[in-house]
Amino acid sequence: MFKSLYRINSNDQNFLHGGKRVLNKEENIKEIKKPKLSVITVVLNGENYLEETIKSVLSQQYKNFEYIIIDGGSTDGTLEIIKRYNNELEYWVSEKDKGIYDAFNKGMMLAKGDYIGIANSDDVYVDGAFEILYKYINKFPEKDFIFGSVKKHWGLLHGYKPWKIHFSWGFYSSHSTGFFIKKKSAKKVGLYNLKYKHSADYDYFYRMIVKCKLKGIATKKNEQFGIFRRGGHSSRVDFKEHFFEELTIRLDNKQNKFLVFLIILYKFFKHFKKL
């Protein structure tokens, strides 16, 4: 469980925040009958691509959304970019944090929407992404979460196969830009576990699917939500470090040890066969 509305209580002398909540601007109520989306972007020194991400969110035709940016204390031009969109952002904050998943947690607690989605600061939504999302929300209101197709540099990630989670993490499209979850369902799962520095989203999905037994659906292959840029957080992590954290997640979640052992053998030989 997590409580809504993260309370700012920062000891960071460089703490800054802004957006509509600080300006006390009234929300757009033109589409009040449609579900409200909360989109979260976390960033640290992301001046190269952040503005492209922001524009991809703000330019969506579906307008009943709030956009929240969590900055970890950037020292490049990131804050100048964020301030440029101060009047259009629901809320933004800049303060030191404990890493990317701590920032995700802050964003989730600040979110007021019916559905929560994450867009990393180097990824983008494609035109019409929120319209496709709304179609699925409207058609499958009972589903807890939705995975949209996402283009990666080597191909199009699509589909959702929950049965694969027991032996592979390749059961979904993408965490960034491809994933939206009902806020009330997210509260059942709780926050991202900060014990895991690189793969806390895997732990989150395991708890979501296996422990909480939440139900989800994927869009069709051609119904694309976003584009995942090469060189993100996960791609910079050493194989061994990433590998052992993934195994720790499985063991911490009480997965069958014999199956975990088989996964170790398979991934170990698969990796070194490529070398």
Backbone bond lengths (Angstrom), bond angles and torsions (degrees), N, CA, C in turn:
res aa  C-N    CA-C-N  psi(-1)  N-CA   C-N-CA  omega(-1)  CA-C   N-CA-C  phi
1 M - - - 1.466 - - 1.533 109.87 -
2 F 1.323 115.75 151.82 1.454 119.31 170.15 1.519 109.09 -143.45
3 K 1.303 114.92 148.64 1.455 120.03 179.68 1.519 109.74 -84.10
4 S 1.315 116.00 142.24 1.455 120.40 177.58 1.524 110.03 -72.08
5 L 1.310 114.94 160.40 1.458 123.44 174.98 1.523 112.70 61.99
6 Y 1.308 114.97 82.70 1.460 123.34 175.34 1.523 109.09 -56.23
7 R 1.315 115.51 128.68 1.463 120.26 -178.69 1.526 109.91 -91.00
8 I 1.309 116.30 119.20 1.458 120.59 -179.55 1.520 109.25 -72.66
9 N 1.320 116.35 120.02 1.465 122.04 178.44 1.516 107.25 -144.86
10 S 1.309 115.04 64.16 1.456 120.67 -169.16 1.520 112.52 -89.45
11 N 1.338 114.60 138.95 1.460 120.98 172.78 1.528 110.79 -100.12
12 D 1.320 115.71 4.20 1.455 121.51 -179.56 1.523 109.15 -77.10
13 Q 1.320 116.52 118.76 1.465 120.54 -177.88 1.525 111.98 -66.96
14 N 1.332 116.76 -16.38 1.459 120.93 178.54 1.531 112.16 -97.36
15 F 1.331 116.57 13.63 1.462 121.96 -178.70 1.533 110.98 -59.00
16 L 1.339 114.93 131.81 1.464 121.70 175.91 1.513 107.87 -139.94
17 H 1.323 118.37 150.84 1.457 121.12 172.71 1.520 109.78 -155.21
18 G 1.335 115.25 165.52 1.454 120.11 -177.91 1.510 111.09 -172.28
19 G 1.341 115.94 -162.60 1.457 121.19 -178.12 1.515 112.39 102.22
20 K 1.318 116.32 -176.52 1.466 122.26 -174.77 1.525 112.87 -60.30
21 R 1.310 116.94 -36.19 1.469 119.01 -178.63 1.519 111.89 -66.06
22 V 1.313 115.67 -34.57 1.462 120.15 177.52 1.525 110.00 -76.68
23 L 1.334 116.60 -36.75 1.459 121.64 179.48 1.529 112.52 -78.41
24 N 1.352 116.96 -11.35 1.470 122.97 -176.35 1.520 111.72 58.83
25 K 1.335 115.53 38.27 1.467 120.05 177.17 1.518 110.44 -79.07
26 E 1.332 117.17 142.34 1.451 121.16 178.61 1.527 110.21 -70.97
27 E 1.322 116.08 144.57 1.454 120.60 179.83 1.519 111.04 -77.39
28 N 1.325 115.46 152.00 1.459 121.57 174.30 1.527 108.77 -71.27
29 I 1.336 117.77 122.19 1.467 120.22 -176.59 1.525 112.22 -111.37
30 K 1.325 117.14 15.68 1.459 120.59 -178.20 1.524 112.17 -61.86
31 E 1.340 117.03 -33.98 1.457 120.47 -176.78 1.530 111.11 -114.22
32 I 1.335 115.99 36.88 1.450 121.45 -173.45 1.520 112.57 -59.92
33 K 1.348 118.02 -26.14 1.466 120.53 -178.80 1.519 112.58 -76.71
34 K 1.312 116.96 -14.91 1.463 120.94 178.47 1.533 109.75 -90.86
35 P 1.339 117.56 151.52 1.467 120.07 178.41 1.527 111.29 -58.53
36 K 1.306 115.57 141.90 1.459 120.16 178.56 1.526 109.63 -91.01
37 L 1.327 116.05 133.82 1.460 122.20 179.06 1.524 109.51 -101.18
38 S 1.312 116.44 142.67 1.464 122.27 171.03 1.519 107.40 -113.86
39 V 1.318 116.95 118.16 1.468 121.70 179.30 1.521 108.31 -109.35
40 I 1.336 116.08 130.13 1.463 122.03 -175.96 1.522 109.75 -118.20
41 T 1.316 116.01 130.32 1.458 121.37 172.15 1.517 108.44 -121.35
42 V 1.334 116.76 128.71 1.466 120.81 174.23 1.516 107.75 -108.87
43 V 1.322 116.14 145.28 1.459 119.36 -172.95 1.524 110.58 -152.17
44 L 1.316 115.27 148.97 1.461 122.61 170.50 1.521 107.00 -147.92
45 N 1.332 115.10 113.48 1.470 120.94 -178.63 1.529 111.14 51.70
46 G 1.311 115.30 56.69 1.460 120.58 -177.10 1.510 114.22 -113.97
47 E 1.318 117.56 37.37 1.458 121.28 -174.10 1.531 113.27 -62.94
48 N 1.320 117.58 -23.18 1.467 119.66 -175.71 1.522 113.55 -67.55
49 Y 1.332 117.19 -37.28 1.465 119.77 -173.35 1.522 115.13 -126.47
50 L 1.320 117.97 -9.04 1.462 120.83 -173.63 1.523 113.25 -56.33
51 E 1.326 117.67 -44.11 1.462 119.76 -176.84 1.528 111.49 -62.36
52 E 1.318 116.37 -35.04 1.457 120.32 177.69 1.532 110.06 -64.43
53 T 1.332 115.75 -40.22 1.465 120.69 177.21 1.523 110.59 -63.19
54 I 1.323 116.64 -47.68 1.467 121.55 -179.47 1.524 110.58 -58.41
55 K 1.316 116.76 -47.61 1.468 120.70 -178.79 1.533 111.50 -61.51
56 S 1.345 116.57 -36.45 1.460 119.49 -178.56 1.528 111.74 -67.52
57 V 1.321 116.32 -26.42 1.470 120.68 176.65 1.523 110.22 -81.02
58 L 1.314 116.36 -52.58 1.466 120.91 -173.89 1.525 113.14 -66.72
59 S 1.327 117.78 -21.39 1.470 120.98 -177.45 1.533 113.03 -88.99
60 Q 1.322 117.87 0.22 1.462 120.24 179.66 1.537 110.86 -63.03
61 Q 1.347 115.47 140.96 1.466 119.84 -179.33 1.531 111.98 -69.70
62 Y 1.325 115.92 -33.17 1.466 121.36 176.16 1.531 106.91 -74.86
63 K 1.319 117.48 116.04 1.455 120.76 -168.16 1.528 115.46 -103.87
64 N 1.315 118.12 -4.62 1.462 117.81 -178.30 1.533 110.07 -86.49
65 F 1.327 114.86 72.99 1.459 120.89 178.69 1.520 110.12 -145.32
66 E 1.305 115.17 159.97 1.463 122.20 172.03 1.520 107.22 -120.16
67 Y 1.318 115.81 145.22 1.453 121.01 -176.74 1.524 109.42 -120.40
68 I 1.320 116.14 123.14 1.459 123.17 -176.02 1.531 108.87 -120.20
69 I 1.325 116.88 131.10 1.459 121.33 177.63 1.524 109.44 -118.48
70 I 1.329 115.93 128.44 1.465 122.45 177.96 1.526 108.28 -112.00
71 D 1.319 116.53 112.63 1.464 121.75 -179.60 1.525 109.28 -103.92
72 G 1.330 116.14 136.72 1.461 120.67 -176.09 1.514 115.08 -89.50
73 G 1.332 116.97 18.64 1.462 120.08 -179.98 1.512 112.06 98.43
74 S 1.314 116.29 48.60 1.467 121.67 -176.66 1.522 112.19 -62.69
75 T 1.342 115.10 147.37 1.466 120.99 179.47 1.520 112.01 -117.45
76 D 1.347 116.56 4.07 1.470 119.48 176.75 1.527 108.53 -100.00
77 G 1.311 119.13 -144.05 1.455 121.50 -178.06 1.520 114.82 -90.39
78 T 1.332 117.49 12.74 1.462 121.42 -176.05 1.522 112.67 -59.19
79 L 1.322 117.42 -45.78 1.466 120.52 -176.71 1.525 111.87 -64.86
80 E 1.320 116.70 -35.09 1.469 119.67 177.69 1.530 110.12 -63.09
81 I 1.319 116.41 -38.80 1.470 120.62 178.17 1.519 110.15 -65.97
82 I 1.325 117.10 -46.00 1.469 121.43 -179.60 1.526 110.67 -60.47
83 K 1.310 117.15 -46.23 1.469 121.41 -178.03 1.527 111.96 -63.18
84 R 1.321 116.17 -27.98 1.456 121.34 178.32 1.529 111.21 -61.12
85 Y 1.327 116.15 -27.33 1.473 121.40 -178.05 1.534 111.82 -110.87
86 N 1.307 116.21 22.80 1.464 121.66 -175.09 1.530 113.33 -53.44
87 N 1.323 117.08 -41.29 1.473 121.02 -176.93 1.522 113.56 -74.64
88 E 1.334 116.84 -14.81 1.469 120.19 -177.67 1.522 112.88 -104.47
89 L 1.325 116.65 -16.13 1.464 120.67 179.01 1.518 109.54 -85.12
90 E 1.320 116.19 141.04 1.462 120.21 176.24 1.526 109.99 -65.94
91 Y 1.329 114.37 -46.50 1.460 118.87 179.02 1.525 108.87 -162.71
92 W 1.324 116.07 145.77 1.456 120.96 171.58 1.519 109.06 -142.19
93 V 1.310 115.09 150.23 1.457 120.34 179.26 1.519 108.95 -142.70
94 S 1.319 116.12 144.03 1.455 121.97 176.09 1.526 108.43 -126.88
95 E 1.317 115.24 116.08 1.469 121.99 177.99 1.521 108.05 -163.40
96 K 1.309 116.18 158.08 1.459 120.16 178.06 1.521 109.55 -64.19
97 D 1.326 115.96 144.07 1.465 119.70 177.89 1.521 109.43 -137.41
98 K 1.321 115.63 -173.78 1.462 121.61 -176.94 1.522 112.06 -99.22
99 G 1.318 117.00 18.76 1.449 120.09 178.41 1.511 112.83 120.39
100 I 1.323 115.64 -178.98 1.459 122.20 -171.80 1.525 112.77 -60.74
101 Y 1.338 117.88 -38.38 1.459 119.34 -176.55 1.531 112.03 -78.04
102 D 1.312 116.77 -28.47 1.462 120.26 172.19 1.529 109.40 -63.84
103 A 1.325 115.74 -40.16 1.469 120.84 177.60 1.526 111.07 -65.59
104 F 1.351 117.54 -41.38 1.467 120.41 175.07 1.523 110.68 -57.02
105 N 1.340 116.14 -44.29 1.465 120.43 -178.83 1.524 111.59 -60.98
106 K 1.319 116.48 -42.05 1.471 120.04 177.97 1.526 110.11 -60.51
107 G 1.328 115.52 -44.93 1.455 119.90 -179.59 1.514 112.26 -61.86
108 M 1.328 117.02 -41.98 1.460 120.72 179.79 1.521 111.55 -63.97
109 M 1.316 116.45 -39.01 1.460 119.78 179.96 1.531 112.25 -71.77
110 L 1.308 116.14 -24.33 1.472 120.53 177.53 1.529 112.28 -83.68
111 A 1.323 116.44 -19.13 1.466 120.99 -173.86 1.529 112.11 -67.17
112 K 1.333 115.65 136.93 1.466 122.30 177.73 1.525 112.06 -114.60
113 G 1.325 117.16 -1.88 1.461 120.88 -175.12 1.519 113.53 -76.80
114 D 1.326 115.52 172.31 1.464 121.87 177.51 1.522 110.93 -79.62
115 Y 1.340 116.67 -28.32 1.463 122.83 178.76 1.524 108.43 -130.91
116 I 1.336 116.01 144.22 1.460 121.92 -178.80 1.526 109.85 -118.02
117 G 1.333 115.99 132.25 1.459 121.64 176.62 1.513 110.48 -133.59
118 I 1.325 116.45 157.83 1.461 122.22 -178.05 1.516 110.73 -122.97
119 A 1.329 115.97 133.47 1.464 121.76 174.62 1.520 107.93 -125.57
120 N 1.322 117.36 109.29 1.462 120.13 177.75 1.526 110.08 -60.84
121 S 1.327 115.65 156.21 1.462 120.70 -171.40 1.519 114.65 -72.75
122 D 1.335 117.74 0.58 1.461 119.69 173.73 1.523 111.69 -122.09
123 D 1.342 116.57 12.23 1.469 121.76 176.95 1.529 109.12 -114.01
124 V 1.336 116.52 164.64 1.466 119.86 -178.38 1.524 111.01 -139.07
125 Y 1.335 115.41 152.96 1.460 121.58 169.34 1.519 108.41 -87.34
126 V 1.320 116.60 145.94 1.464 120.33 175.67 1.521 108.80 -85.64
127 D 1.318 116.75 161.84 1.463 121.33 178.21 1.532 109.76 -58.77
128 G 1.321 115.44 133.24 1.461 120.38 176.83 1.519 114.94 84.19
129 A 1.335 117.85 5.60 1.468 120.97 -177.74 1.524 112.25 -59.56
130 F 1.337 116.65 -44.39 1.464 119.72 -176.74 1.528 111.54 -71.14
131 E 1.325 116.79 -27.50 1.466 120.41 176.13 1.528 110.13 -66.72
132 I 1.341 116.63 -40.93 1.461 120.68 177.29 1.527 109.45 -65.12
133 L 1.331 116.02 -43.74 1.462 120.76 178.05 1.521 110.79 -57.64
134 Y 1.326 116.79 -46.38 1.469 120.89 -179.71 1.521 111.53 -60.71
135 K 1.334 116.61 -37.21 1.462 120.05 178.47 1.526 110.75 -59.76
136 Y 1.320 116.02 -41.02 1.470 119.91 -179.76 1.526 111.60 -74.48
137 I 1.320 116.75 -37.31 1.463 119.73 176.32 1.529 110.13 -61.27
138 N 1.311 115.07 -42.65 1.465 121.06 -178.34 1.531 111.99 -68.95
139 K 1.346 116.01 -37.50 1.461 121.08 -177.02 1.529 112.55 -82.05
140 F 1.347 116.65 -30.56 1.466 121.04 -177.47 1.534 110.58 -128.02
141 P 1.331 117.26 63.95 1.472 120.39 -176.17 1.524 113.75 -64.05
142 E 1.331 117.09 -18.79 1.462 120.63 -178.22 1.532 112.55 -80.88
143 K 1.330 117.74 -15.17 1.456 121.05 -177.88 1.530 111.00 -74.53
144 D 1.322 115.11 142.30 1.467 120.67 -178.73 1.520 112.76 -81.19
145 F 1.332 116.99 -30.99 1.462 119.51 -177.21 1.528 110.18 -151.78
146 I 1.334 114.14 162.64 1.463 121.41 -176.88 1.524 109.32 -135.82
147 F 1.337 115.89 133.66 1.460 121.75 173.98 1.526 108.85 -109.17
148 G 1.325 116.20 120.86 1.453 120.75 175.51 1.517 110.85 -96.71
149 S 1.311 117.65 155.36 1.463 121.88 177.21 1.530 110.05 -64.47
150 V 1.313 115.55 143.89 1.471 121.39 -178.66 1.529 109.44 -136.85
151 K 1.311 115.97 132.32 1.463 120.87 178.94 1.522 110.33 -84.25
152 K 1.329 115.59 126.15 1.449 121.88 173.65 1.518 107.50 -112.15
153 H 1.319 117.49 167.48 1.468 120.11 -173.90 1.519 113.46 -58.14
154 W 1.344 117.60 -27.74 1.458 118.91 -177.94 1.526 113.89 -102.57
155 G 1.325 117.61 1.88 1.462 118.79 178.83 1.509 113.07 161.34
156 L 1.330 116.21 -170.11 1.458 122.66 -178.83 1.518 109.62 -104.64
157 L 1.335 116.63 117.75 1.458 121.64 177.24 1.521 108.41 -85.34
158 H 1.303 117.50 128.98 1.465 119.23 -177.81 1.518 110.19 -154.86
159 G 1.329 115.56 163.57 1.454 121.19 176.43 1.516 113.78 91.39
160 Y 1.324 114.93 168.86 1.462 122.59 178.02 1.528 108.06 -148.42
161 K 1.333 116.04 115.38 1.462 122.19 -177.32 1.526 108.66 -126.55
162 P 1.334 118.30 84.10 1.468 121.85 -173.69 1.522 114.83 -59.51
163 W 1.334 118.43 -27.38 1.459 121.25 -179.54 1.524 112.41 -64.80
164 K 1.339 117.28 -22.04 1.456 120.87 -178.51 1.532 113.25 -76.81
165 I 1.325 117.06 -14.06 1.465 119.92 -174.42 1.523 112.51 -62.34
166 H 1.324 117.45 -23.17 1.463 121.52 -177.64 1.526 113.12 -73.21
167 F 1.328 117.80 -16.59 1.469 119.37 179.40 1.526 113.46 -138.93
168 S 1.334 118.15 -5.56 1.464 120.66 -178.91 1.529 109.50 -149.68
169 W 1.334 115.51 147.64 1.464 119.70 174.64 1.520 111.26 -92.54
170 G 1.314 117.13 1.17 1.463 120.93 179.93 1.516 112.23 -90.26
171 F 1.319 116.70 52.90 1.463 121.36 -175.98 1.529 112.85 -108.62
172 Y 1.341 116.86 0.63 1.466 120.82 -174.80 1.520 109.38 -144.98
173 S 1.314 116.10 174.68 1.469 119.69 -176.54 1.531 112.30 -79.82
174 S 1.319 117.38 -66.41 1.466 120.50 -176.27 1.521 110.59 -163.04
175 H 1.307 115.72 147.03 1.462 121.65 175.16 1.528 109.63 -75.92
176 S 1.323 116.28 -47.47 1.464 121.37 179.28 1.532 110.66 -83.86
177 T 1.293 116.83 128.76 1.475 129.22 -179.92 1.528 113.55 68.06
178 G 1.338 118.61 -19.10 1.459 119.95 -176.35 1.511 114.92 -98.30
179 F 1.325 118.41 -9.46 1.461 122.06 -169.98 1.530 112.23 -119.99
180 F 1.333 115.88 128.84 1.465 122.57 172.18 1.524 108.40 -133.52
181 I 1.323 116.69 135.64 1.452 122.14 -179.69 1.528 110.12 -130.19
182 K 1.338 116.30 143.04 1.461 120.41 174.51 1.527 108.66 -58.44
183 K 1.307 116.33 139.66 1.461 119.04 -179.95 1.526 111.01 -62.87
184 K 1.334 116.99 -41.66 1.468 119.21 -178.84 1.526 110.97 -66.26
185 S 1.333 117.21 -29.23 1.461 120.92 176.30 1.526 110.59 -75.69
186 A 1.333 116.32 -37.83 1.466 120.96 178.10 1.526 110.95 -61.34
187 K 1.308 116.62 -33.53 1.467 120.09 178.91 1.522 111.58 -65.46
188 K 1.322 117.09 -28.76 1.465 120.95 177.32 1.529 110.95 -69.95
189 V 1.321 115.50 -35.45 1.464 120.65 -178.81 1.522 110.95 -76.67
190 G 1.321 116.58 -38.71 1.460 121.59 -177.50 1.514 111.95 96.37
191 L 1.307 116.01 -161.43 1.456 121.84 -176.25 1.529 111.25 -93.90
192 Y 1.322 115.91 169.83 1.455 121.47 174.80 1.536 108.43 -69.80
193 N 1.323 116.04 138.06 1.459 121.77 -177.22 1.530 109.36 -81.75
194 L 1.324 117.02 116.02 1.462 121.39 -175.37 1.526 113.35 -73.55
195 K 1.318 116.75 -4.16 1.459 120.27 174.31 1.526 110.24 -62.82
196 Y 1.331 115.98 -31.88 1.464 121.28 -176.55 1.525 109.39 -98.93
197 K 1.311 116.67 115.03 1.459 121.46 -173.80 1.524 113.19 -81.16
198 H 1.339 117.00 -27.89 1.458 120.51 -171.62 1.523 114.92 -116.95
199 S 1.329 117.50 -24.28 1.470 120.14 -171.47 1.522 113.16 -134.00
200 A 1.320 117.01 32.40 1.462 119.49 -179.02 1.523 111.92 -63.80
201 D 1.332 117.73 -20.09 1.463 119.85 175.96 1.530 110.53 -68.82
202 Y 1.340 117.90 -32.61 1.462 120.58 175.26 1.525 110.31 -63.66
203 D 1.324 115.88 -45.56 1.462 120.21 177.54 1.524 110.76 -61.05
204 Y 1.332 116.07 -41.17 1.460 121.02 179.53 1.530 110.23 -60.53
205 F 1.333 116.20 -47.27 1.464 120.31 -179.35 1.527 111.55 -66.28
206 Y 1.334 117.40 -36.28 1.464 119.93 178.86 1.526 109.88 -63.30
207 R 1.313 116.11 -46.64 1.476 119.87 178.11 1.524 110.74 -63.32
208 M 1.329 115.38 -40.41 1.459 121.31 -178.33 1.526 111.92 -62.07
209 I 1.329 116.24 -44.85 1.467 121.29 -173.07 1.521 112.83 -89.57
210 V 1.339 116.63 -49.28 1.460 120.71 -172.93 1.532 112.04 -84.07
211 K 1.328 116.71 -46.93 1.463 119.52 -174.96 1.530 112.74 -83.28
212 C 1.334 115.97 -47.11 1.467 119.15 -178.34 1.526 112.85 -87.55
213 K 1.326 115.55 -14.31 1.469 122.37 177.60 1.537 112.89 56.31
214 L 1.336 115.34 40.33 1.463 119.76 177.36 1.528 109.38 -74.82
215 K 1.306 115.92 152.86 1.458 121.96 -175.80 1.525 111.02 -109.59
216 G 1.327 115.26 135.06 1.453 119.48 -179.35 1.512 112.68 -133.96
217 I 1.322 114.60 178.31 1.461 121.45 -178.70 1.530 108.86 -149.46
218 A 1.322 116.35 155.07 1.462 121.48 177.55 1.521 109.83 -112.51
219 T 1.313 115.65 150.85 1.454 120.38 173.80 1.529 108.88 -75.22
220 K 1.311 116.55 168.69 1.458 120.24 174.04 1.526 108.88 -67.89
221 K 1.326 115.57 159.63 1.454 121.22 -175.43 1.528 112.43 -54.34
222 N 1.323 117.20 -41.22 1.466 120.12 -176.12 1.530 112.81 -83.63
223 E 1.320 117.46 -0.53 1.472 120.66 179.20 1.527 108.07 -97.09
224 Q 1.296 113.73 84.23 1.464 122.23 -170.08 1.522 112.15 -89.14
225 F 1.320 115.94 138.09 1.457 122.53 176.72 1.529 112.18 -94.82
226 G 1.340 116.84 -44.37 1.450 117.76 -171.50 1.513 115.14 -155.33
227 I 1.335 113.40 -175.94 1.462 122.22 178.14 1.523 107.72 -128.46
228 F 1.330 115.03 124.85 1.457 122.83 -176.72 1.520 108.33 -98.11
229 R 1.309 117.43 116.00 1.470 121.04 -174.50 1.534 111.90 -80.06
230 R 1.302 116.00 143.43 1.467 122.06 176.23 1.536 109.71 -64.34
231 G 1.333 116.62 143.28 1.462 120.60 173.89 1.508 114.48 93.14
232 G 1.347 118.07 21.49 1.459 121.51 179.37 1.516 112.62 -75.56
233 H 1.333 115.68 -170.70 1.469 122.41 -175.48 1.525 112.44 -55.13
234 S 1.328 118.30 -50.91 1.462 121.54 -174.04 1.520 112.79 -66.86
235 S 1.324 117.17 -30.97 1.468 120.20 -177.04 1.529 112.48 -73.57
236 R 1.332 117.17 -12.58 1.464 120.68 -179.51 1.526 112.69 -95.21
237 V 1.328 116.70 1.06 1.462 121.36 -176.78 1.527 110.05 -91.67
238 D 1.322 116.87 136.06 1.453 122.90 177.60 1.533 110.24 -58.99
239 F 1.337 116.51 140.95 1.471 121.34 -177.28 1.526 112.08 -54.46
240 K 1.344 117.35 -49.16 1.459 120.47 -176.37 1.520 111.41 -62.03
241 E 1.325 116.58 -43.01 1.466 120.88 -179.39 1.529 110.49 -63.57
242 H 1.337 115.54 -44.27 1.460 121.12 178.96 1.533 109.94 -64.69
243 F 1.321 116.44 -44.17 1.450 123.11 -177.06 1.530 111.29 -60.96
244 F 1.325 117.37 -49.53 1.458 120.52 -177.37 1.532 111.76 -69.02
245 E 1.319 117.12 -31.15 1.465 118.34 176.21 1.526 110.76 -68.12
246 E 1.337 116.93 -40.36 1.462 121.30 177.41 1.532 110.72 -59.17
247 L 1.338 116.73 -42.51 1.463 121.26 179.52 1.528 110.78 -67.18
248 T 1.329 116.10 -39.36 1.467 120.37 177.92 1.524 110.73 -61.42
249 I 1.316 116.20 -39.18 1.466 120.49 178.00 1.524 110.44 -60.73
250 R 1.308 116.69 -44.46 1.470 120.44 179.72 1.533 110.95 -63.69
251 L 1.322 117.34 -45.14 1.461 121.23 -178.77 1.528 111.14 -68.02
252 D 1.327 116.74 -40.36 1.472 120.19 178.80 1.521 111.75 -63.44
253 N 1.332 115.57 -28.63 1.463 120.18 179.15 1.534 112.31 -91.55
254 K 1.352 115.22 14.49 1.470 122.41 173.36 1.525 113.40 64.71
255 Q 1.334 116.10 33.31 1.454 118.29 176.49 1.532 109.40 -72.94
256 N 1.316 117.08 152.24 1.455 123.44 -179.35 1.531 110.69 -51.33
257 K 1.336 116.89 123.45 1.462 121.54 -174.51 1.522 112.72 -66.59
258 F 1.331 116.56 -34.73 1.469 119.01 178.99 1.528 110.64 -65.48
259 L 1.335 116.34 -40.90 1.459 120.15 177.82 1.525 110.44 -65.08
260 V 1.332 116.74 -39.53 1.465 120.51 177.76 1.528 109.87 -62.55
261 F 1.326 116.65 -39.38 1.476 121.06 177.88 1.524 110.78 -61.42
262 L 1.322 117.22 -42.71 1.466 121.26 178.26 1.530 110.79 -64.05
263 I 1.344 116.61 -37.86 1.470 121.05 177.68 1.524 109.89 -63.42
264 I 1.341 116.14 -39.85 1.466 121.04 178.97 1.528 110.24 -59.90
265 L 1.308 115.91 -48.71 1.467 120.38 -179.43 1.522 111.35 -61.06
266 Y 1.334 115.79 -45.68 1.465 120.40 -177.37 1.532 111.71 -63.16
267 K 1.330 116.32 -49.87 1.462 119.47 -176.32 1.527 111.61 -69.97
268 F 1.324 115.74 -34.51 1.470 120.10 -179.90 1.527 110.53 -62.35
269 F 1.337 116.13 -50.77 1.456 119.67 -177.91 1.526 111.86 -71.54
270 K 1.334 116.81 -33.38 1.460 120.29 178.44 1.509 110.80 -64.00
271 H 1.344 116.13 -42.21 1.462 120.78 -179.16 1.526 111.58 -66.59
272 F 1.320 117.13 -49.20 1.471 119.82 -174.70 1.518 112.80 -76.33
273 K 1.328 115.87 -15.53 1.457 119.00 174.87 1.536 110.34 -69.66
274 K 1.345 115.48 -27.88 1.475 120.57 -179.03 1.529 111.46 -76.82
275 L 1.334 116.32 -22.09 1.480 120.30 -174.45 1.523 112.05 -75.57
